[in-house]
Amino acid sequence: SALPRDLDDGSRAASALTAGTLTSLGGTSSRRGSGETALTVDAESSIREIKEIHELKDQIQDVETKYTQNLKEAKDALAEVEEKYRKAMVSNAQLDNEKNNLMYQVDTLKDSLMELEELLSESRREYEEKVKEYEREKHAHGVLQFQFSEMKEMLKQSEELLNDIRQLRMKQDSFVREISDLQETVEWKDKKIGALERQKEYTDAIRIERDELREEVVQLKDILKVLAIRLRKLVDEREKMIEQVKKLKAQLEQKTQKNGTDSSPDGEIIENGNDPNIMELQRDSNRQISDLKFKLVKAEQEVTALEQNVTRLEGQVTRYKSAAENSEKVEDELKAEKRKLQRELRSALDKIDELESNNSHLSKRLEKMKSSRALLC
């Protein structure tokens, strides 16, 4: 805000000086009409440029207002997060209370379980005694039916093995299809990750360019400061030139009046009616005035060029800031996509490991069943 204020002050001073220059140079003679027209055009151009600078100041104020609004929204979001954190702490305290209650219930259930285990142990002892009595009574009948029961059990196991083998084959085919689908998914994810890595290289290049742009913005700000200082110096120099022109005109008028009132000692009159010294002094004064006018016009042109450079540099700073913000947004989106793909890849790999483990377990069980069937045969 300091730089636009300096530019505003310098522009007002430039406008005032231009008007003063027009007033001081307006009554000299009709031969300077073309110079007055040029100065009027320069004054109008300076006024237009001052209006443009005011418009830029209004735009900067709008940006500051938007920044204040965004800061307020961020503070509101922070307050909401703090409220959620407080609620979570209250919920944790409630969970701790529930945990203590559950621990008490667990201890109570453990005591009940110990009592039940004692009853179970006593029941088992009674059961074992009755079983022994039953076995003694059934020993004779059991010997006769042992071979029949054994053959019947073997037949039942064979049927179960055949059913298990059919089910295992169906599951194995399903697992093979799922593994194939997962492998295709993993290959597709690998390709997508490769594409993201290439995008990351592009993002790194954008980040490097963003850093360079930031450095260039800093340099441009330094240039703006230097240009502002130079602008003030040119305005001061123009004021000095205008004062010098006024002084020279006053000196010229004084010498003209003084030489006009004094008479020649000899009473001689020059053919053109003027003193040669006065003519020479007038020519020197006119030459100095012309030089000062040229320097004044040149200084005004430099001021205009500097103001245009300031406007152009401010536009470049805005574009560089926008490019940096866009590159940061693209980088964040790429990082989020990469994290999502990595989670999906880990999930797919875990599922593949689980399926391979199940397949290995089923294969071992199938081999065991085949061995049992071979022994039965």
PEQUIFEN-V910229 format. One record per backbone hydrogen bond with DSSP energy under -1.0 kcal/mol. CO is the residue of the C=O (numbers start at 1). NH is the residue of the N-H. If there is no record, write none. Layout:
co: [CO | CO]
nh: [NH | NH]
This chain:
co: [1 | 2 | 3 | 4 | 5 | 6 | 7 | 8 | 9 | 10 | 11 | 12 | 13 | 14 | 15 | 16 | 17 | 18 | 19 | 20 | 21 | 29 | 30 | 32 | 33 | 34 | 35 | 36 | 37 | 38 | 39 | 40 | 41 | 42 | 43 | 44 | 45 | 46 | 47 | 48 | 49 | 50 | 51 | 52 | 53 | 54 | 55 | 56 | 57 | 58 | 59 | 60 | 61 | 62 | 63 | 64 | 65 | 66 | 67 | 68 | 69 | 70 | 71 | 72 | 73 | 74 | 75 | 76 | 77 | 78 | 79 | 80 | 81 | 82 | 83 | 84 | 85 | 86 | 87 | 88 | 89 | 90 | 91 | 92 | 93 | 94 | 95 | 96 | 97 | 98 | 99 | 100 | 101 | 102 | 103 | 104 | 105 | 106 | 107 | 108 | 109 | 110 | 111 | 112 | 113 | 114 | 115 | 116 | 117 | 118 | 119 | 120 | 121 | 122 | 123 | 124 | 125 | 126 | 127 | 128 | 129 | 130 | 131 | 132 | 133 | 134 | 135 | 138 | 139 | 140 | 141 | 142 | 145 | 146 | 147 | 148 | 149 | 150 | 151 | 152 | 153 | 154 | 155 | 156 | 157 | 158 | 159 | 160 | 161 | 162 | 163 | 164 | 165 | 166 | 167 | 168 | 169 | 170 | 171 | 172 | 173 | 174 | 175 | 176 | 177 | 178 | 179 | 180 | 181 | 182 | 183 | 184 | 185 | 186 | 187 | 188 | 189 | 190 | 191 | 192 | 193 | 194 | 195 | 196 | 197 | 198 | 199 | 200 | 201 | 202 | 203 | 204 | 205 | 206 | 207 | 208 | 209 | 210 | 211 | 212 | 213 | 214 | 215 | 216 | 217 | 218 | 219 | 220 | 221 | 222 | 223 | 224 | 225 | 226 | 227 | 228 | 229 | 230 | 231 | 232 | 233 | 234 | 235 | 236 | 237 | 238 | 239 | 240 | 241 | 242 | 243 | 244 | 245 | 246 | 247 | 248 | 249 | 250 | 251 | 252 | 253 | 254 | 255 | 256 | 257 | 258 | 270 | 275 | 276 | 277 | 278 | 279 | 280 | 281 | 282 | 283 | 284 | 285 | 286 | 287 | 288 | 289 | 290 | 291 | 292 | 293 | 294 | 295 | 296 | 297 | 298 | 299 | 300 | 301 | 302 | 303 | 304 | 305 | 306 | 307 | 308 | 309 | 310 | 311 | 312 | 313 | 314 | 315 | 316 | 317 | 318 | 319 | 320 | 321 | 322 | 323 | 324 | 325 | 326 | 327 | 328 | 329 | 330 | 331 | 332 | 333 | 334 | 335 | 336 | 337 | 338 | 339 | 340 | 341 | 342 | 343 | 344 | 345 | 346 | 347 | 348 | 349 | 350 | 351 | 352 | 353 | 354 | 355 | 356 | 357 | 358 | 359 | 360 | 361 | 362 | 363 | 364 | 365 | 366 | 367 | 368 | 369 | 370 | 371 | 372 | 373]
nh: [5 | 6 | 7 | 8 | 9 | 10 | 11 | 12 | 13 | 14 | 15 | 16 | 17 | 18 | 19 | 20 | 21 | 22 | 23 | 24 | 25 | 32 | 33 | 36 | 37 | 38 | 39 | 40 | 41 | 42 | 43 | 44 | 45 | 46 | 47 | 48 | 49 | 50 | 51 | 52 | 53 | 54 | 55 | 56 | 57 | 58 | 59 | 60 | 61 | 62 | 63 | 64 | 65 | 66 | 67 | 68 | 69 | 70 | 71 | 72 | 73 | 74 | 75 | 76 | 77 | 78 | 79 | 80 | 81 | 82 | 83 | 84 | 85 | 86 | 87 | 88 | 89 | 90 | 91 | 92 | 93 | 94 | 95 | 96 | 97 | 98 | 99 | 100 | 101 | 102 | 103 | 104 | 105 | 106 | 107 | 108 | 109 | 110 | 111 | 112 | 113 | 114 | 115 | 116 | 117 | 118 | 119 | 120 | 121 | 122 | 123 | 124 | 125 | 126 | 127 | 128 | 129 | 130 | 131 | 132 | 133 | 134 | 135 | 136 | 137 | 138 | 139 | 142 | 143 | 144 | 145 | 146 | 149 | 150 | 151 | 152 | 153 | 154 | 155 | 156 | 157 | 158 | 159 | 160 | 161 | 162 | 163 | 164 | 165 | 166 | 167 | 168 | 169 | 170 | 171 | 172 | 173 | 174 | 175 | 176 | 177 | 178 | 179 | 180 | 181 | 182 | 183 | 184 | 185 | 186 | 187 | 188 | 189 | 190 | 191 | 192 | 193 | 194 | 195 | 196 | 197 | 198 | 199 | 200 | 201 | 202 | 203 | 204 | 205 | 206 | 207 | 208 | 209 | 210 | 211 | 212 | 213 | 214 | 215 | 216 | 217 | 218 | 219 | 220 | 221 | 222 | 223 | 224 | 225 | 226 | 227 | 228 | 229 | 230 | 231 | 232 | 233 | 234 | 235 | 236 | 237 | 238 | 239 | 240 | 241 | 242 | 243 | 244 | 245 | 246 | 247 | 248 | 249 | 250 | 251 | 252 | 253 | 254 | 255 | 256 | 257 | 258 | 259 | 260 | 261 | 262 | 273 | 279 | 280 | 281 | 282 | 283 | 284 | 285 | 286 | 287 | 288 | 289 | 290 | 291 | 292 | 293 | 294 | 295 | 296 | 297 | 298 | 299 | 300 | 301 | 302 | 303 | 304 | 305 | 306 | 307 | 308 | 309 | 310 | 311 | 312 | 313 | 314 | 315 | 316 | 317 | 318 | 319 | 320 | 321 | 322 | 323 | 324 | 325 | 326 | 327 | 328 | 329 | 330 | 331 | 332 | 333 | 334 | 335 | 336 | 337 | 338 | 339 | 340 | 341 | 342 | 343 | 344 | 345 | 346 | 347 | 348 | 349 | 350 | 351 | 352 | 353 | 354 | 355 | 356 | 357 | 358 | 359 | 360 | 361 | 362 | 363 | 364 | 365 | 366 | 367 | 368 | 369 | 370 | 371 | 372 | 373 | 374 | 375 | 376 | 377]
